[in-house]
Amino acid sequence: MYRHVCCVLAMAIFGCGGDDSSDGPLGGSLTVTGEVVDFQGGAAVDTSVSVTASGITPAPVISSQGSTFTITEIPENSIFQILASAPPTYRATFSQVVEVTSSDVSGVKAPVVKETYLASLASAFAVTPTAARGVLIVRLTDTAGAPKSGVAASNVVMTGGPDLEGPFFLDANGMPAPGATTSSASGLVVFFEAAPGVVSAGIAANATATLDMATSPVAAGSVTLAVAKVIDGMGPMLPTNVSFANTVFPIFSGRGCVACHSGGGAGRDLGGLTLDGSANLVYKELTVESTTRVKVATPEASTILTKPLREEPPNHQTATFANPQDPDYLKILVWIKEGAKDN
């Protein structure tokens, strides 16, 4: 995605992939190909498009022809969104999350939403959207990825600023269903007036289900698409008695962090952090060499956890954790909460 990706500007902790060869982009070099399609019908758009990648820095190089696009030199273990534009018929739209691990990805669909469709939604739900806010459309799914009906509005909670309006449910055909209090067979729900930045799923006060949704970007005058997996109950159980050597330390190689944090050449010791040494060395790097990487008093504020999460603007080469429900995020979080022991 970049020309000579080297993470030089990132104060990174995680997320640059596993290929650390000296003759290619730091973190690996993968390719994503796909096309821009109409959100409602799914057909390729028949107008000129503009495509960018949101969530990876520095700025990517992308080629497009007609409705198709190719993104090259993407670091391994990357999570990002595609922002597609096809004016004046379509609103600029962020896709659902795109996730690459160790191989190329093809057939990606980057939907764009018609201006007329958005106007029909706003009219049906008696909302007056402003140009300074964004629209969020979420598809609720079961654990297998199929659209989920019957999800109560009380369980569909999002962050997104104090002016967020919704949830408003759509019917089985993706059209407005004013007055509906649960999701339909489409699983679609819409929110208006999302604040620019990022949006994520919240937890209702008396939730009977938990939403697992990637943290997603919001921009003024744009649409954000997301998928939220509905999990009955209060979400994943937290691990206990987390060992640094046996549980936390292997995450750094498993998620590709060592490519940018090996200390083995220019650009490979980002943030002054080395993660490919022994478990004892890495433990000291995290807990002794810095006061911000691990914060026992405020675990969630530890940069070992905040840097790999999606933020807008990005503060890291790429996101590694889609959200704070990522199993590896939870392992590190619990390890810190348990005192960040050298165990």
Contacts in CASP RR format, 6 or more apart in sequence:
PFRMAT RR
TARGET T0000
AUTHOR 0000-0000-0000
METHOD contacts of the structure
MODEL  1
MYRHVCCVLAMAIFGCGGDDSSDGPLGGSLTVTGEVVDFQGGAAVDTSVS
VTASGITPAPVISSQGSTFTITEIPENSIFQILASAPPTYRATFSQVVEV
TSSDVSGVKAPVVKETYLASLASAFAVTPTAARGVLIVRLTDTAGAPKSG
VAASNVVMTGGPDLEGPFFLDANGMPAPGATTSSASGLVVFFEAAPGVVS
AGIAANATATLDMATSPVAAGSVTLAVAKVIDGMGPMLPTNVSFANTVFP
IFSGRGCVACHSGGGAGRDLGGLTLDGSANLVYKELTVESTTRVKVATPE
ASTILTKPLREEPPNHQTATFANPQDPDYLKILVWIKEGAKDN
1 53 0 8 1.000
1 56 0 8 1.000
1 60 0 8 1.000
1 61 0 8 1.000
1 62 0 8 1.000
1 71 0 8 1.000
1 72 0 8 1.000
1 73 0 8 1.000
1 74 0 8 1.000
1 75 0 8 1.000
2 25 0 8 1.000
2 56 0 8 1.000
2 58 0 8 1.000
2 59 0 8 1.000
2 60 0 8 1.000
2 61 0 8 1.000
2 73 0 8 1.000
3 61 0 8 1.000
3 73 0 8 1.000
4 24 0 8 1.000
4 25 0 8 1.000
5 25 0 8 1.000
5 26 0 8 1.000
5 27 0 8 1.000
5 28 0 8 1.000
5 29 0 8 1.000
5 58 0 8 1.000
5 73 0 8 1.000
5 75 0 8 1.000
5 317 0 8 1.000
6 25 0 8 1.000
6 26 0 8 1.000
6 266 0 8 1.000
6 267 0 8 1.000
7 16 0 8 1.000
7 26 0 8 1.000
7 27 0 8 1.000
7 260 0 8 1.000
7 267 0 8 1.000
7 270 0 8 1.000
7 317 0 8 1.000
8 267 0 8 1.000
8 270 0 8 1.000
9 57 0 8 1.000
9 58 0 8 1.000
10 57 0 8 1.000
10 260 0 8 1.000
10 270 0 8 1.000
10 315 0 8 1.000
10 316 0 8 1.000
10 317 0 8 1.000
11 270 0 8 1.000
11 271 0 8 1.000
11 307 0 8 1.000
11 315 0 8 1.000
11 316 0 8 1.000
12 260 0 8 1.000
12 261 0 8 1.000
12 270 0 8 1.000
12 271 0 8 1.000
12 273 0 8 1.000
12 307 0 8 1.000
12 316 0 8 1.000
12 317 0 8 1.000
13 257 0 8 1.000
13 261 0 8 1.000
13 271 0 8 1.000
13 273 0 8 1.000
13 293 0 8 1.000
13 303 0 8 1.000
13 304 0 8 1.000
13 307 0 8 1.000
13 308 0 8 1.000
13 316 0 8 1.000
14 252 0 8 1.000
14 255 0 8 1.000
14 256 0 8 1.000
14 257 0 8 1.000
14 304 0 8 1.000
14 307 0 8 1.000
14 308 0 8 1.000
14 316 0 8 1.000
14 320 0 8 1.000
14 321 0 8 1.000
15 75 0 8 1.000
15 77 0 8 1.000
15 78 0 8 1.000
15 255 0 8 1.000
15 256 0 8 1.000
15 257 0 8 1.000
15 260 0 8 1.000
15 308 0 8 1.000
15 316 0 8 1.000
15 317 0 8 1.000
15 318 0 8 1.000
15 319 0 8 1.000
15 320 0 8 1.000
16 26 0 8 1.000
16 27 0 8 1.000
16 28 0 8 1.000
16 75 0 8 1.000
16 76 0 8 1.000
16 77 0 8 1.000
16 256 0 8 1.000
16 257 0 8 1.000
16 259 0 8 1.000
16 260 0 8 1.000
16 261 0 8 1.000
16 270 0 8 1.000
16 317 0 8 1.000
16 318 0 8 1.000
17 27 0 8 1.000
17 28 0 8 1.000
17 75 0 8 1.000
17 76 0 8 1.000
17 77 0 8 1.000
17 78 0 8 1.000
17 255 0 8 1.000
17 256 0 8 1.000
17 257 0 8 1.000
17 259 0 8 1.000
17 260 0 8 1.000
18 27 0 8 1.000
18 28 0 8 1.000
18 76 0 8 1.000
18 77 0 8 1.000
18 102 0 8 1.000
18 256 0 8 1.000
18 258 0 8 1.000
18 259 0 8 1.000
19 27 0 8 1.000
19 28 0 8 1.000
19 29 0 8 1.000
19 76 0 8 1.000
19 259 0 8 1.000
20 26 0 8 1.000
20 27 0 8 1.000
20 28 0 8 1.000
20 258 0 8 1.000
20 259 0 8 1.000
20 262 0 8 1.000
20 268 0 8 1.000
21 28 0 8 1.000
25 73 0 8 1.000
25 75 0 8 1.000
26 75 0 8 1.000
26 259 0 8 1.000
26 260 0 8 1.000
26 267 0 8 1.000
26 268 0 8 1.000
27 75 0 8 1.000
27 76 0 8 1.000
27 256 0 8 1.000
27 259 0 8 1.000
27 260 0 8 1.000
28 73 0 8 1.000
28 74 0 8 1.000
28 75 0 8 1.000
28 76 0 8 1.000
28 259 0 8 1.000
29 72 0 8 1.000
29 73 0 8 1.000
29 74 0 8 1.000
29 75 0 8 1.000
30 73 0 8 1.000
30 74 0 8 1.000
30 75 0 8 1.000
30 76 0 8 1.000
30 78 0 8 1.000
30 100 0 8 1.000
30 102 0 8 1.000
30 103 0 8 1.000
30 104 0 8 1.000
30 105 0 8 1.000
31 70 0 8 1.000
31 71 0 8 1.000
31 72 0 8 1.000
31 73 0 8 1.000
31 74 0 8 1.000
31 104 0 8 1.000
31 105 0 8 1.000
32 70 0 8 1.000
32 71 0 8 1.000
32 74 0 8 1.000
32 98 0 8 1.000
32 100 0 8 1.000
32 104 0 8 1.000
32 105 0 8 1.000
32 106 0 8 1.000
32 108 0 8 1.000
33 68 0 8 1.000
33 69 0 8 1.000
33 70 0 8 1.000
33 71 0 8 1.000
33 104 0 8 1.000
33 105 0 8 1.000
33 106 0 8 1.000
33 107 0 8 1.000
33 108 0 8 1.000
34 68 0 8 1.000
34 69 0 8 1.000
34 70 0 8 1.000
34 106 0 8 1.000
34 107 0 8 1.000
34 108 0 8 1.000
34 109 0 8 1.000
34 110 0 8 1.000
35 44 0 8 1.000
35 67 0 8 1.000
35 68 0 8 1.000
35 69 0 8 1.000
35 107 0 8 1.000
35 108 0 8 1.000
35 109 0 8 1.000
35 110 0 8 1.000
36 44 0 8 1.000
36 45 0 8 1.000
36 49 0 8 1.000
36 51 0 8 1.000
36 67 0 8 1.000
36 68 0 8 1.000
36 69 0 8 1.000
36 84 0 8 1.000
36 86 0 8 1.000
36 110 0 8 1.000
36 111 0 8 1.000
36 112 0 8 1.000
37 43 0 8 1.000
37 44 0 8 1.000
37 45 0 8 1.000
37 67 0 8 1.000
37 109 0 8 1.000
37 110 0 8 1.000
37 111 0 8 1.000
37 112 0 8 1.000
38 44 0 8 1.000
38 45 0 8 1.000
38 90 0 8 1.000
38 111 0 8 1.000
38 112 0 8 1.000
38 114 0 8 1.000
39 93 0 8 1.000
39 111 0 8 1.000
39 112 0 8 1.000
39 113 0 8 1.000
39 114 0 8 1.000
39 117 0 8 1.000
39 137 0 8 1.000
39 225 0 8 1.000
40 113 0 8 1.000
40 114 0 8 1.000
40 117 0 8 1.000
40 174 0 8 1.000
42 109 0 8 1.000
42 111 0 8 1.000
44 67 0 8 1.000
44 68 0 8 1.000
45 67 0 8 1.000
45 86 0 8 1.000
45 89 0 8 1.000
45 90 0 8 1.000
45 112 0 8 1.000
46 67 0 8 1.000
47 86 0 8 1.000
47 89 0 8 1.000
47 90 0 8 1.000
48 66 0 8 1.000
48 86 0 8 1.000
49 64 0 8 1.000
49 66 0 8 1.000
49 67 0 8 1.000
49 69 0 8 1.000
49 84 0 8 1.000
49 85 0 8 1.000
49 86 0 8 1.000
49 112 0 8 1.000
50 64 0 8 1.000
50 84 0 8 1.000
50 85 0 8 1.000
50 86 0 8 1.000
51 62 0 8 1.000
51 64 0 8 1.000
51 69 0 8 1.000
51 71 0 8 1.000
51 82 0 8 1.000
51 83 0 8 1.000
51 84 0 8 1.000
51 85 0 8 1.000
51 110 0 8 1.000
52 59 0 8 1.000
52 60 0 8 1.000
52 62 0 8 1.000
52 82 0 8 1.000
52 83 0 8 1.000
53 60 0 8 1.000
53 62 0 8 1.000
53 71 0 8 1.000
53 80 0 8 1.000
53 81 0 8 1.000
53 82 0 8 1.000
53 83 0 8 1.000
54 80 0 8 1.000
54 81 0 8 1.000
54 82 0 8 1.000
54 83 0 8 1.000
54 94 0 8 1.000
54 217 0 8 1.000
54 312 0 8 1.000
55 80 0 8 1.000
55 81 0 8 1.000
55 217 0 8 1.000
55 310 0 8 1.000
55 312 0 8 1.000
55 314 0 8 1.000
55 318 0 8 1.000
55 319 0 8 1.000
56 74 0 8 1.000
56 75 0 8 1.000
56 78 0 8 1.000
56 80 0 8 1.000
56 314 0 8 1.000
56 317 0 8 1.000
56 318 0 8 1.000
57 314 0 8 1.000
57 316 0 8 1.000
57 317 0 8 1.000
57 318 0 8 1.000
60 71 0 8 1.000
60 73 0 8 1.000
60 74 0 8 1.000
61 72 0 8 1.000
61 73 0 8 1.000
62 69 0 8 1.000
62 70 0 8 1.000
62 71 0 8 1.000
63 69 0 8 1.000
63 70 0 8 1.000
63 72 0 8 1.000
64 70 0 8 1.000
69 82 0 8 1.000
69 110 0 8 1.000
71 82 0 8 1.000
74 100 0 8 1.000
75 259 0 8 1.000
75 317 0 8 1.000
75 318 0 8 1.000
76 100 0 8 1.000
76 101 0 8 1.000
76 102 0 8 1.000
76 256 0 8 1.000
76 259 0 8 1.000
77 100 0 8 1.000
77 101 0 8 1.000
77 102 0 8 1.000
77 254 0 8 1.000
77 255 0 8 1.000
77 256 0 8 1.000
77 318 0 8 1.000
77 320 0 8 1.000
78 99 0 8 1.000
78 100 0 8 1.000
78 318 0 8 1.000
78 319 0 8 1.000
78 320 0 8 1.000
79 97 0 8 1.000
79 98 0 8 1.000
79 99 0 8 1.000
79 214 0 8 1.000
79 310 0 8 1.000
79 318 0 8 1.000
79 319 0 8 1.000
79 320 0 8 1.000
79 321 0 8 1.000
79 322 0 8 1.000
80 97 0 8 1.000
80 98 0 8 1.000
80 318 0 8 1.000
80 319 0 8 1.000
81 94 0 8 1.000
81 95 0 8 1.000
81 96 0 8 1.000
81 97 0 8 1.000
81 98 0 8 1.000
81 216 0 8 1.000
81 217 0 8 1.000
81 224 0 8 1.000
82 94 0 8 1.000
82 95 0 8 1.000
82 98 0 8 1.000
82 108 0 8 1.000
82 110 0 8 1.000
83 92 0 8 1.000
83 93 0 8 1.000
83 94 0 8 1.000
83 95 0 8 1.000
83 217 0 8 1.000
83 219 0 8 1.000
83 222 0 8 1.000
84 92 0 8 1.000
84 93 0 8 1.000
84 95 0 8 1.000
84 110 0 8 1.000
84 111 0 8 1.000
84 112 0 8 1.000
85 92 0 8 1.000
85 93 0 8 1.000
85 112 0 8 1.000
86 112 0 8 1.000
88 115 0 8 1.000
89 114 0 8 1.000
89 115 0 8 1.000
90 112 0 8 1.000
90 113 0 8 1.000
90 114 0 8 1.000
90 115 0 8 1.000
91 112 0 8 1.000
91 113 0 8 1.000
91 114 0 8 1.000
91 115 0 8 1.000
91 118 0 8 1.000
91 135 0 8 1.000
91 221 0 8 1.000
91 222 0 8 1.000
91 223 0 8 1.000
92 112 0 8 1.000
92 219 0 8 1.000
92 221 0 8 1.000
92 222 0 8 1.000
92 223 0 8 1.000
93 110 0 8 1.000
93 111 0 8 1.000
93 112 0 8 1.000
93 113 0 8 1.000
93 222 0 8 1.000
93 223 0 8 1.000
93 224 0 8 1.000
93 225 0 8 1.000
94 216 0 8 1.000
94 217 0 8 1.000
94 218 0 8 1.000
94 219 0 8 1.000
94 222 0 8 1.000
94 223 0 8 1.000
94 224 0 8 1.000
94 225 0 8 1.000
95 108 0 8 1.000
95 109 0 8 1.000
95 110 0 8 1.000
95 111 0 8 1.000
95 225 0 8 1.000
96 139 0 8 1.000
96 214 0 8 1.000
96 216 0 8 1.000
96 225 0 8 1.000
96 226 0 8 1.000
96 227 0 8 1.000
97 214 0 8 1.000
97 216 0 8 1.000
97 226 0 8 1.000
97 227 0 8 1.000
97 322 0 8 1.000
98 105 0 8 1.000
98 108 0 8 1.000
99 322 0 8 1.000
111 225 0 8 1.000
112 223 0 8 1.000
113 135 0 8 1.000
113 137 0 8 1.000
113 223 0 8 1.000
113 225 0 8 1.000
118 129 0 8 1.000
118 135 0 8 1.000
118 223 0 8 1.000
120 175 0 8 1.000
120 176 0 8 1.000
121 127 0 8 1.000
121 135 0 8 1.000
121 168 0 8 1.000
121 170 0 8 1.000
121 176 0 8 1.000
121 190 0 8 1.000
122 128 0 8 1.000
122 129 0 8 1.000
122 192 0 8 1.000
124 176 0 8 1.000
124 178 0 8 1.000
125 168 0 8 1.000
125 176 0 8 1.000
125 178 0 8 1.000
125 190 0 8 1.000
125 192 0 8 1.000
127 165 0 8 1.000
127 168 0 8 1.000
127 192 0 8 1.000
127 193 0 8 1.000
129 135 0 8 1.000
129 192 0 8 1.000
129 193 0 8 1.000
129 221 0 8 1.000
130 193 0 8 1.000
131 220 0 8 1.000
131 221 0 8 1.000
132 196 0 8 1.000
132 220 0 8 1.000
132 221 0 8 1.000
133 163 0 8 1.000
133 192 0 8 1.000
133 193 0 8 1.000
133 194 0 8 1.000
133 195 0 8 1.000
133 196 0 8 1.000
133 218 0 8 1.000
133 220 0 8 1.000
133 221 0 8 1.000
134 192 0 8 1.000
134 193 0 8 1.000
134 194 0 8 1.000
134 196 0 8 1.000
134 218 0 8 1.000
134 219 0 8 1.000
134 220 0 8 1.000
134 221 0 8 1.000
134 222 0 8 1.000
134 223 0 8 1.000
134 224 0 8 1.000
135 190 0 8 1.000
135 191 0 8 1.000
135 192 0 8 1.000
135 194 0 8 1.000
135 221 0 8 1.000
135 222 0 8 1.000
135 223 0 8 1.000
135 224 0 8 1.000
136 158 0 8 1.000
136 160 0 8 1.000
136 190 0 8 1.000
136 191 0 8 1.000
136 192 0 8 1.000
136 194 0 8 1.000
136 199 0 8 1.000
136 216 0 8 1.000
136 218 0 8 1.000
136 223 0 8 1.000
136 224 0 8 1.000
136 226 0 8 1.000
137 188 0 8 1.000
137 189 0 8 1.000
137 190 0 8 1.000
137 191 0 8 1.000
137 223 0 8 1.000
137 224 0 8 1.000
137 225 0 8 1.000
137 226 0 8 1.000
138 156 0 8 1.000
138 158 0 8 1.000
138 188 0 8 1.000
138 189 0 8 1.000
138 190 0 8 1.000
138 191 0 8 1.000
138 213 0 8 1.000
138 225 0 8 1.000
138 226 0 8 1.000
138 227 0 8 1.000
138 228 0 8 1.000
139 147 0 8 1.000
139 186 0 8 1.000
139 187 0 8 1.000
139 188 0 8 1.000
139 225 0 8 1.000
139 226 0 8 1.000
139 227 0 8 1.000
139 228 0 8 1.000
140 147 0 8 1.000
140 148 0 8 1.000
140 151 0 8 1.000
140 156 0 8 1.000
140 183 0 8 1.000
140 187 0 8 1.000
140 188 0 8 1.000
140 189 0 8 1.000
140 211 0 8 1.000
140 228 0 8 1.000
140 230 0 8 1.000
141 147 0 8 1.000
141 148 0 8 1.000
141 187 0 8 1.000
141 227 0 8 1.000
141 228 0 8 1.000
141 229 0 8 1.000
141 230 0 8 1.000
142 148 0 8 1.000
142 229 0 8 1.000
142 230 0 8 1.000
143 229 0 8 1.000
143 230 0 8 1.000
143 231 0 8 1.000
145 227 0 8 1.000
145 229 0 8 1.000
147 183 0 8 1.000
147 185 0 8 1.000
147 186 0 8 1.000
147 187 0 8 1.000
147 188 0 8 1.000
148 183 0 8 1.000
148 187 0 8 1.000
148 230 0 8 1.000
149 182 0 8 1.000
149 183 0 8 1.000
149 184 0 8 1.000
149 185 0 8 1.000
149 187 0 8 1.000
150 182 0 8 1.000
150 183 0 8 1.000
150 184 0 8 1.000
151 182 0 8 1.000
151 183 0 8 1.000
151 187 0 8 1.000
151 209 0 8 1.000
151 230 0 8 1.000
152 181 0 8 1.000
152 182 0 8 1.000
152 208 0 8 1.000
152 209 0 8 1.000
153 167 0 8 1.000
153 169 0 8 1.000
153 181 0 8 1.000
153 182 0 8 1.000
154 204 0 8 1.000
154 206 0 8 1.000
154 207 0 8 1.000
155 204 0 8 1.000
155 207 0 8 1.000
155 208 0 8 1.000
155 209 0 8 1.000
155 211 0 8 1.000
155 230 0 8 1.000
156 167 0 8 1.000
156 183 0 8 1.000
156 189 0 8 1.000
156 211 0 8 1.000
156 228 0 8 1.000
157 201 0 8 1.000
157 202 0 8 1.000
157 203 0 8 1.000
157 204 0 8 1.000
157 207 0 8 1.000
157 211 0 8 1.000
158 164 0 8 1.000
158 167 0 8 1.000
158 191 0 8 1.000
158 194 0 8 1.000
158 199 0 8 1.000
158 200 0 8 1.000
158 201 0 8 1.000
158 202 0 8 1.000
159 199 0 8 1.000
159 200 0 8 1.000
159 201 0 8 1.000
159 202 0 8 1.000
160 191 0 8 1.000
160 194 0 8 1.000
160 195 0 8 1.000
160 199 0 8 1.000
160 218 0 8 1.000
161 194 0 8 1.000
161 195 0 8 1.000
162 195 0 8 1.000
163 193 0 8 1.000
163 195 0 8 1.000
164 191 0 8 1.000
164 192 0 8 1.000
164 193 0 8 1.000
164 194 0 8 1.000
164 195 0 8 1.000
165 191 0 8 1.000
165 192 0 8 1.000
165 193 0 8 1.000
166 189 0 8 1.000
166 190 0 8 1.000
166 191 0 8 1.000
166 192 0 8 1.000
167 189 0 8 1.000
167 190 0 8 1.000
167 191 0 8 1.000
168 176 0 8 1.000
168 178 0 8 1.000
168 189 0 8 1.000
168 190 0 8 1.000
168 191 0 8 1.000
168 192 0 8 1.000
169 177 0 8 1.000
169 179 0 8 1.000
169 180 0 8 1.000
169 181 0 8 1.000
169 182 0 8 1.000
169 183 0 8 1.000
169 184 0 8 1.000
169 187 0 8 1.000
169 188 0 8 1.000
169 189 0 8 1.000
170 176 0 8 1.000
170 177 0 8 1.000
170 184 0 8 1.000
170 186 0 8 1.000
170 187 0 8 1.000
170 188 0 8 1.000
170 189 0 8 1.000
170 190 0 8 1.000
171 177 0 8 1.000
171 180 0 8 1.000
171 184 0 8 1.000
171 186 0 8 1.000
172 184 0 8 1.000
172 185 0 8 1.000
172 186 0 8 1.000
173 186 0 8 1.000
174 184 0 8 1.000
174 186 0 8 1.000
174 188 0 8 1.000
177 184 0 8 1.000
183 189 0 8 1.000
194 218 0 8 1.000
194 224 0 8 1.000
195 218 0 8 1.000
196 218 0 8 1.000
196 219 0 8 1.000
196 220 0 8 1.000
196 312 0 8 1.000
197 217 0 8 1.000
197 218 0 8 1.000
197 219 0 8 1.000
197 312 0 8 1.000
198 215 0 8 1.000
198 216 0 8 1.000
198 217 0 8 1.000
198 218 0 8 1.000
198 310 0 8 1.000
198 311 0 8 1.000
198 312 0 8 1.000
199 215 0 8 1.000
199 216 0 8 1.000
199 217 0 8 1.000
199 218 0 8 1.000
199 224 0 8 1.000
199 226 0 8 1.000
200 213 0 8 1.000
200 215 0 8 1.000
200 216 0 8 1.000
200 323 0 8 1.000
201 210 0 8 1.000
201 211 0 8 1.000
201 212 0 8 1.000
201 213 0 8 1.000
201 228 0 8 1.000
201 323 0 8 1.000
202 211 0 8 1.000
203 210 0 8 1.000
203 234 0 8 1.000
207 233 0 8 1.000
207 234 0 8 1.000
208 232 0 8 1.000
208 233 0 8 1.000
209 230 0 8 1.000
209 231 0 8 1.000
209 232 0 8 1.000
209 233 0 8 1.000
210 230 0 8 1.000
210 231 0 8 1.000
210 233 0 8 1.000
210 234 0 8 1.000
210 235 0 8 1.000
211 228 0 8 1.000
211 229 0 8 1.000
211 230 0 8 1.000
211 231 0 8 1.000
212 228 0 8 1.000
212 229 0 8 1.000
212 230 0 8 1.000
212 231 0 8 1.000
212 235 0 8 1.000
212 323 0 8 1.000
212 325 0 8 1.000
213 226 0 8 1.000
213 227 0 8 1.000
213 228 0 8 1.000
213 229 0 8 1.000
213 323 0 8 1.000
214 226 0 8 1.000
214 227 0 8 1.000
214 310 0 8 1.000
214 322 0 8 1.000
214 323 0 8 1.000
215 309 0 8 1.000
215 310 0 8 1.000
215 319 0 8 1.000
215 322 0 8 1.000
215 323 0 8 1.000
216 224 0 8 1.000
216 226 0 8 1.000
216 310 0 8 1.000
217 224 0 8 1.000
217 310 0 8 1.000
217 312 0 8 1.000
218 224 0 8 1.000
218 312 0 8 1.000
235 325 0 8 1.000
236 325 0 8 1.000
236 327 0 8 1.000
236 330 0 8 1.000
238 330 0 8 1.000
238 333 0 8 1.000
238 334 0 8 1.000
239 247 0 8 1.000
239 330 0 8 1.000
239 331 0 8 1.000
239 334 0 8 1.000
240 334 0 8 1.000
240 338 0 8 1.000
241 338 0 8 1.000
242 248 0 8 1.000
242 331 0 8 1.000
242 334 0 8 1.000
242 335 0 8 1.000
242 338 0 8 1.000
243 335 0 8 1.000
243 343 0 8 1.000
244 279 0 8 1.000
244 283 0 8 1.000
244 335 0 8 1.000
244 340 0 8 1.000
244 341 0 8 1.000
244 342 0 8 1.000
244 343 0 8 1.000
245 279 0 8 1.000
245 343 0 8 1.000
247 331 0 8 1.000
247 335 0 8 1.000
248 331 0 8 1.000
248 332 0 8 1.000
248 335 0 8 1.000
249 279 0 8 1.000
249 282 0 8 1.000
249 283 0 8 1.000
251 257 0 8 1.000
251 328 0 8 1.000
251 331 0 8 1.000
251 332 0 8 1.000
252 258 0 8 1.000
252 261 0 8 1.000
252 275 0 8 1.000
252 276 0 8 1.000
252 282 0 8 1.000
253 275 0 8 1.000
253 276 0 8 1.000
255 308 0 8 1.000
255 320 0 8 1.000
255 328 0 8 1.000
257 275 0 8 1.000
257 320 0 8 1.000
258 275 0 8 1.000
258 276 0 8 1.000
259 268 0 8 1.000
260 267 0 8 1.000
260 268 0 8 1.000
260 270 0 8 1.000
260 317 0 8 1.000
261 268 0 8 1.000
261 269 0 8 1.000
261 270 0 8 1.000
261 271 0 8 1.000
261 272 0 8 1.000
261 273 0 8 1.000
261 274 0 8 1.000
261 275 0 8 1.000
261 276 0 8 1.000
262 268 0 8 1.000
262 269 0 8 1.000
262 274 0 8 1.000
262 275 0 8 1.000
262 276 0 8 1.000
263 269 0 8 1.000
263 272 0 8 1.000
263 274 0 8 1.000
263 276 0 8 1.000
273 285 0 8 1.000
273 289 0 8 1.000
273 290 0 8 1.000
273 293 0 8 1.000
274 281 0 8 1.000
274 282 0 8 1.000
274 285 0 8 1.000
275 282 0 8 1.000
275 285 0 8 1.000
276 282 0 8 1.000
280 342 0 8 1.000
283 342 0 8 1.000
285 293 0 8 1.000
286 293 0 8 1.000
286 294 0 8 1.000
286 304 0 8 1.000
286 340 0 8 1.000
287 293 0 8 1.000
287 294 0 8 1.000
287 340 0 8 1.000
287 342 0 8 1.000
290 303 0 8 1.000
292 302 0 8 1.000
292 303 0 8 1.000
293 302 0 8 1.000
293 303 0 8 1.000
293 304 0 8 1.000
294 302 0 8 1.000
294 304 0 8 1.000
294 336 0 8 1.000
294 340 0 8 1.000
295 301 0 8 1.000
295 302 0 8 1.000
295 336 0 8 1.000
296 336 0 8 1.000
296 337 0 8 1.000
296 339 0 8 1.000
296 340 0 8 1.000
299 305 0 8 1.000
299 333 0 8 1.000
299 336 0 8 1.000
299 337 0 8 1.000
300 306 0 8 1.000
300 324 0 8 1.000
300 333 0 8 1.000
302 332 0 8 1.000
302 336 0 8 1.000
304 332 0 8 1.000
304 336 0 8 1.000
305 324 0 8 1.000
305 329 0 8 1.000
305 332 0 8 1.000
305 333 0 8 1.000
305 336 0 8 1.000
306 315 0 8 1.000
307 315 0 8 1.000
307 316 0 8 1.000
308 316 0 8 1.000
308 319 0 8 1.000
308 320 0 8 1.000
308 321 0 8 1.000
308 329 0 8 1.000
309 319 0 8 1.000
309 321 0 8 1.000
309 323 0 8 1.000
309 324 0 8 1.000
309 329 0 8 1.000
310 319 0 8 1.000
310 321 0 8 1.000
310 322 0 8 1.000
310 323 0 8 1.000
321 328 0 8 1.000
321 329 0 8 1.000
323 329 0 8 1.000
324 330 0 8 1.000
324 333 0 8 1.000
335 341 0 8 1.000
END
